Amino acid sequence: MDIKADQPVIRIHPADDVVIARRQLMSGTVLPGEGVTVSGLVPPGHKVAVRAIAAGAPVRRYNQVIGIAKQDIAPGQHVHTHNLGFGEFQRDHPVGLDARPTDYIAPPATFEGIVRADGRVATRNYVGVLTSVNCSATVARAIADRFRRDLHPQALAPYPNVDGVVALTHGGGCATASDGEPLQLLRRTLGGYARHPNFAAVLVVGLGCETNQIEGLLEQEGLRTGTALHTFNIQETGGTSKTVAHGVELVQWLLEEANRVQRQPLPASHITVGLQCGGSDGYSGISANPALGAAVDLLVRHGGTAILSETPEIYGGEHLLTRRAVSVAVADKLMARLRWWERYCERNDAAMDNNPSAGNKAGGLTTILEKSLGAIAKSGTTALVDVLEYAEPVKSRGLLFMDTPGYDPVSATGQVAGGANLICFTTGRGSAYGCAPAPSLKLATNTALWLKQEDDIDVNCGTIIDGSESVDEVGRRIFEHMLATASGRKTKSELHGYGQNEFVPWQLGAVM
């Protein structure tokens, strides 16, 4: 990919049938080097045909099929939803052809992290209030609100080493089978957060009569109460007021211990980053996603870990991941999750190609195939070492895949439950997402978005589209942002107070 600042379009691969507009193209615009004249208006980030494409023929971008022409398309025409559609095509899934041994960097880069008493490493230092059921959400929030800086500016003043007290509530926990997968999944998610090193201590608040009994949660997840984990419920404590007072008293005591931490230099191998993209556009697969992929390659070479997710948004591009799988078993696990999603969609009268969103389409993405190919770019080029189910604990280092929905809050919740202590989130249309207890870095795909929404976005990757930086140069900048953020530098979303409402566990099955 060679992007020149004076060129009106971007060609990604010599074999592609389309090029991408760097700015709005007017009818009559001649595309240098393509021998094509634009016919009609083409918005920025959208596709222009550079050769005649017959109806029913596959259309290629990234040298990969992104859809099937719904009608004859002439050179110079805008290619989008009116003339390009989703279509099934044969995909080979060879295993390991592109898996390469990691070329580790020694000595590894370092960041200023927090080491817990049991050896776990944190990038943040929170006290958390979790709920077993939605019925205890109001109490949990009332406890955490007593320590909100915007409501009580002096509450945390004596504890400068504490990042905050957050209540992470949810809408489930009852009216489901006591031995079914939905409850097991919720408990696995809550257990992951209860164990997360970014929490110095956690309270779990229940109602008392819910299906998700706290004792069952502790048993399934192998958790034990102690100085860093406290549990109680409203019915046993004596109602709302007494429960809030009890929780506030506990938090006050826990803050004293939490404040004693000190950051120290640690190798980057202790960083686990969850990879997200939301509000994607036609530039996502050219700028922010491949730049994040370059940063992931650096992180992995320094011994760190990255989690690619959003299973419905790798659909159609999964063959690129099986080629990087370290074993047949890993590739088979990935394909099994995709088959599960096909059955899941069928049960719910949905389809895997029910994507992109309205915003994605406005930004130039036409089919799920095109969106998936761009999304996979944020995983870089290193070998795929494992495939995890939702919220399953991370036990390997390197590039992993976790099965999650494409909905960003649900997907990131699973990643953090698995152990991600940092999130990197690319966006082309704009995002205001944040995530507690893991900080979330947001990356803009284009400079126009950066200039418009710099209040929410941490890194501008639009310089790639502008032709002023390469993918590798921006990848290096992102990697440096990762290290600084893991060392305690606040992200834009943290400064705005995002994080509590974005805890959204995946809800499976019927609610009875």
ChimeraX attribute file (.defattr): number of C-alpha atoms within 10 A of each C-alpha:
attribute: neighborCount
match mode: 1-to-1
recipient: residues
	/A:1	12
	/A:2	11
	/A:3	20
	/A:4	14
	/A:5	15
	/A:6	9
	/A:7	15
	/A:8	19
	/A:9	26
	/A:10	21
	/A:11	20
	/A:12	18
	/A:13	16
	/A:14	12
	/A:15	12
	/A:16	18
	/A:17	24
	/A:18	28
	/A:19	26
	/A:20	25
	/A:21	25
	/A:22	24
	/A:23	15
	/A:24	14
	/A:25	22
	/A:26	14
	/A:27	14
	/A:28	13
	/A:29	15
	/A:30	16
	/A:31	19
	/A:32	11
	/A:33	7
	/A:34	15
	/A:35	11
	/A:36	19
	/A:37	19
	/A:38	21
	/A:39	19
	/A:40	13
	/A:41	15
	/A:42	24
	/A:43	18
	/A:44	20
	/A:45	26
	/A:46	27
	/A:47	26
	/A:48	29
	/A:49	24
	/A:50	23
	/A:51	17
	/A:52	13
	/A:53	19
	/A:54	15
	/A:55	14
	/A:56	15
	/A:57	16
	/A:58	20
	/A:59	21
	/A:60	18
	/A:61	23
	/A:62	21
	/A:63	14
	/A:64	18
	/A:65	23
	/A:66	26
	/A:67	25
	/A:68	22
	/A:69	23
	/A:70	19
	/A:71	15
	/A:72	13
	/A:73	21
	/A:74	18
	/A:75	20
	/A:76	27
	/A:77	23
	/A:78	25
	/A:79	24
	/A:80	19
	/A:81	15
	/A:82	11
	/A:83	17
	/A:84	23
	/A:85	21
	/A:86	21
	/A:87	18
	/A:88	11
	/A:89	11
	/A:90	6
	/A:91	11
	/A:92	11
	/A:93	17
	/A:94	16
	/A:95	21
	/A:96	20
	/A:97	14
	/A:98	18
	/A:99	19
	/A:100	14
	/A:101	9
	/A:102	15
	/A:103	13
	/A:104	13
	/A:105	13
	/A:106	9
	/A:107	8
	/A:108	16
	/A:109	18
	/A:110	19
	/A:111	24
	/A:112	20
	/A:113	25
	/A:114	24
	/A:115	19
	/A:116	15
	/A:117	9
	/A:118	7
	/A:119	9
	/A:120	13
	/A:121	18
	/A:122	28
	/A:123	29
	/A:124	28
	/A:125	24
	/A:126	25
	/A:127	23
	/A:128	28
	/A:129	28
	/A:130	24
	/A:131	31
	/A:132	29
	/A:133	25
	/A:134	17
	/A:135	22
	/A:136	23
	/A:137	22
	/A:138	14
	/A:139	27
	/A:140	28
	/A:141	20
	/A:142	18
	/A:143	24
	/A:144	21
	/A:145	17
	/A:146	18
	/A:147	21
	/A:148	17
	/A:149	15
	/A:150	10
	/A:151	10
	/A:152	12
	/A:153	11
	/A:154	12
	/A:155	15
	/A:156	20
	/A:157	12
	/A:158	11
	/A:159	16
	/A:160	10
	/A:161	18
	/A:162	22
	/A:163	20
	/A:164	23
	/A:165	28
	/A:166	25
	/A:167	27
	/A:168	24
	/A:169	26
	/A:170	22
	/A:171	14
	/A:172	23
	/A:173	23
	/A:174	19
	/A:175	13
	/A:176	19
	/A:177	16
	/A:178	16
	/A:179	9
	/A:180	11
	/A:181	14
	/A:182	20
	/A:183	23
	/A:184	18
	/A:185	20
	/A:186	24
	/A:187	25
	/A:188	23
	/A:189	25
	/A:190	25
	/A:191	23
	/A:192	22
	/A:193	25
	/A:194	25
	/A:195	21
	/A:196	24
	/A:197	26
	/A:198	30
	/A:199	28
	/A:200	26
	/A:201	25
	/A:202	28
	/A:203	23
	/A:204	24
	/A:205	26
	/A:206	27
	/A:207	24
	/A:208	19
	/A:209	13
	/A:210	19
	/A:211	18
	/A:212	25
	/A:213	19
	/A:214	22
	/A:215	11
	/A:216	14
	/A:217	19
	/A:218	17
	/A:219	11
	/A:220	13
	/A:221	17
	/A:222	9
	/A:223	14
	/A:224	13
	/A:225	12
	/A:226	10
	/A:227	11
	/A:228	17
	/A:229	18
	/A:230	17
	/A:231	20
	/A:232	18
	/A:233	22
	/A:234	20
	/A:235	13
	/A:236	12
	/A:237	16
	/A:238	10
	/A:239	13
	/A:240	18
	/A:241	13
	/A:242	14
	/A:243	23
	/A:244	22
	/A:245	15
	/A:246	14
	/A:247	24
	/A:248	19
	/A:249	12
	/A:250	15
	/A:251	24
	/A:252	14
	/A:253	11
	/A:254	19
	/A:255	21
	/A:256	12
	/A:257	15
	/A:258	21
	/A:259	18
	/A:260	11
	/A:261	16
	/A:262	12
	/A:263	16
	/A:264	12
	/A:265	13
	/A:266	18
	/A:267	17
	/A:268	23
	/A:269	19
	/A:270	21
	/A:271	29
	/A:272	28
	/A:273	27
	/A:274	29
	/A:275	29
	/A:276	28
	/A:277	26
	/A:278	23
	/A:279	20
	/A:280	30
	/A:281	28
	/A:282	28
	/A:283	29
	/A:284	34
	/A:285	23
	/A:286	27
	/A:287	32
	/A:288	37
	/A:289	32
	/A:290	25
	/A:291	32
	/A:292	30
	/A:293	26
	/A:294	26
	/A:295	28
	/A:296	30
	/A:297	28
	/A:298	23
	/A:299	28
	/A:300	25
	/A:301	21
	/A:302	24
	/A:303	23
	/A:304	22
	/A:305	25
	/A:306	31
	/A:307	30
	/A:308	26
	/A:309	31
	/A:310	24
	/A:311	21
	/A:312	23
	/A:313	27
	/A:314	24
	/A:315	20
	/A:316	26
	/A:317	23
	/A:318	21
	/A:319	19
	/A:320	21
	/A:321	25
	/A:322	27
	/A:323	21
	/A:324	23
	/A:325	29
	/A:326	21
	/A:327	17
	/A:328	14
	/A:329	13
	/A:330	23
	/A:331	25
	/A:332	16
	/A:333	18
	/A:334	24
	/A:335	17
	/A:336	12
	/A:337	19
	/A:338	19
	/A:339	12
	/A:340	11
	/A:341	20
	/A:342	15
	/A:343	15
	/A:344	15
	/A:345	14
	/A:346	12
	/A:347	10
	/A:348	8
	/A:349	8
	/A:350	12
	/A:351	15
	/A:352	18
	/A:353	17
	/A:354	12
	/A:355	20
	/A:356	22
	/A:357	16
	/A:358	11
	/A:359	16
	/A:360	21
	/A:361	20
	/A:362	19
	/A:363	21
	/A:364	27
	/A:365	28
	/A:366	29
	/A:367	25
	/A:368	26
	/A:369	27
	/A:370	27
	/A:371	27
	/A:372	23
	/A:373	23
	/A:374	28
	/A:375	28
	/A:376	26
	/A:377	22
	/A:378	29
	/A:379	27
	/A:380	21
	/A:381	21
	/A:382	25
	/A:383	26
	/A:384	27
	/A:385	18
	/A:386	23
	/A:387	25
	/A:388	22
	/A:389	17
	/A:390	25
	/A:391	29
	/A:392	21
	/A:393	21
	/A:394	21
	/A:395	11
	/A:396	11
	/A:397	18
	/A:398	23
	/A:399	27
	/A:400	23
	/A:401	26
	/A:402	26
	/A:403	25
	/A:404	26
	/A:405	19
	/A:406	19
	/A:407	16
	/A:408	20
	/A:409	22
	/A:410	19
	/A:411	27
	/A:412	34
	/A:413	27
	/A:414	33
	/A:415	36
	/A:416	30
	/A:417	24
	/A:418	28
	/A:419	25
	/A:420	29
	/A:421	26
	/A:422	30
	/A:423	24
	/A:424	22
	/A:425	27
	/A:426	31
	/A:427	26
	/A:428	29
	/A:429	21
	/A:430	23
	/A:431	21
	/A:432	14
	/A:433	21
	/A:434	29
	/A:435	23
	/A:436	30
	/A:437	31
	/A:438	30
	/A:439	29
	/A:440	31
	/A:441	27
	/A:442	29
	/A:443	29
	/A:444	32
	/A:445	31
	/A:446	27
	/A:447	19
	/A:448	14
	/A:449	18
	/A:450	22
	/A:451	12
	/A:452	11
	/A:453	16
	/A:454	17
	/A:455	13
	/A:456	23
	/A:457	26
	/A:458	22
	/A:459	20
	/A:460	24
	/A:461	34
	/A:462	25
	/A:463	20
	/A:464	26
	/A:465	26
	/A:466	18
	/A:467	15
	/A:468	12
	/A:469	16
	/A:470	19
	/A:471	24
	/A:472	17
	/A:473	16
	/A:474	24
	/A:475	25
	/A:476	20
	/A:477	18
	/A:478	27
	/A:479	19
	/A:480	15
	/A:481	19
	/A:482	25
	/A:483	22
	/A:484	16
	/A:485	20
	/A:486	27
	/A:487	21
	/A:488	19
	/A:489	15
	/A:490	18
	/A:491	20
	/A:492	21
	/A:493	23
	/A:494	21
	/A:495	11
	/A:496	13
	/A:497	16
	/A:498	17
	/A:499	21
	/A:500	18
	/A:501	16
	/A:502	19
	/A:503	22
	/A:504	21
	/A:505	25
	/A:506	21
	/A:507	17
	/A:508	14
	/A:509	11
	/A:510	9
	/A:511	12
	/A:512	7
